[in-house]
């Protein structure tokens, strides 16, 4: 026969980080202020306050909320504050569209990584996954790990692109 095939990648000390592991695992519920505006673009204070009083906020209990306005209306800051006063005690509230809030939470999760786990290690940040990952997230993981790891790469173990190597 021939020589035994040895999987050098499996036997190496490389650590692969899949950023999708840090994506939010829960759904984000959009709260569009537009639905509370007269004709979708005018905020009438009295009616706005009344609609908020009548709204069943229990549907947002223990949820992650993306608060935004899809209309080009000018929304005064007190309106965001007023909605927040209803949602803050019962939910995790964020400003932005559902997609923006997803990215914010994703970024926060990356920033909370304990980088000491990777001290002196060779790390590959996986380049493919089920979730689209923005450049901002790749920048965040690089900033997080650069001063800790011995080397940082992008891609897969079989075809990694070197990013940083400690001198």
Secondary structure by P-SEA (a helix, b strand, c coil): cccccccccccccbbbbccccccccbbbbbbbccccccccccccaaaaaaaaaaccccccccbbbbbbbcccccccaaaaaaaaaacccccccccccaaaaaaaaaaaaaaaccccccccccccccccccccccaaaaaaaaaaccccccbbbcccccbbbbccccc
